[in-house]
Amino acid sequence: MSMLDKIKDMIKGHPHQTRQGVEKAGDMTDKKTGDKYTHQVDTGQQKLNEQFGNDEKPPHT
């Protein structure tokens, strides 16, 4: 079983919390890099949400 499969099993049934975690990690990365890689971070967030089955886009505040 791969690491990604283990993570998927752990977060199964918690899509909202998973999406929040991905958003928070992306926001922290943007802050640490001075928004230099915002496009790449957003793409990474989208890919993670797709992998974890959280395809719907969260509302931006």
KEKEFI-666434 format. One line per 5 residues: number of its first residue (from 1); for each residue y, x, z of C-alpha. Coordinates in pm, whole numbers, plus 50000, padded with zeros to 5 digits. Layout:
residues N
NUM	Y,X,Z; ...
This chain:
residues 61
1	50000,50000,50000; 50333,50145,49896; 50636,50169,50120; 50814,49900,49916; 50517,49664,49967
6	50531,49725,50343; 50902,49652,50348; 50851,49334,50144; 50589,49216,50395; 50825,49284,50686
11	51118,49091,50537; 50918,48803,50392; 51067,48477,50510; 51405,48630,50593; 51599,48626,50264
16	51939,48567,50423; 51908,48858,50666; 51773,49082,50390; 52064,49000,50160; 52308,49064,50447
21	52147,49403,50514; 52168,49506,50150; 52534,49398,50137; 52617,49581,50459; 52450,49902,50339
26	52639,49882,50009; 52970,49821,50184; 52911,50118,50413; 52826,50337,50112; 53145,50225,49936
31	53348,50306,50246; 53192,50651,50289; 53248,50741,49921; 53599,50596,49904; 53486,50329,49654
36	53420,50606,49402; 53076,50467,49307; 53134,50094,49352; 52976,49999,49019; 52662,50202,49090
41	52638,50065,49444; 52671,49707,49316; 52397,49772,49060; 52176,49915,49333; 52237,49612,49553
46	52145,49381,49268; 51823,49573,49197; 51724,49568,49565; 51785,49195,49589; 51571,49143,49278
51	51291,49359,49427; 51300,49168,49754; 51315,48829,49583; 51676,48756,49674; 51805,48704,49322
56	52088,48465,49405; 52428,48630,49443; 52590,48611,49785; 52942,48472,49808; 53206,48747,49817
61	53465,48723,50088
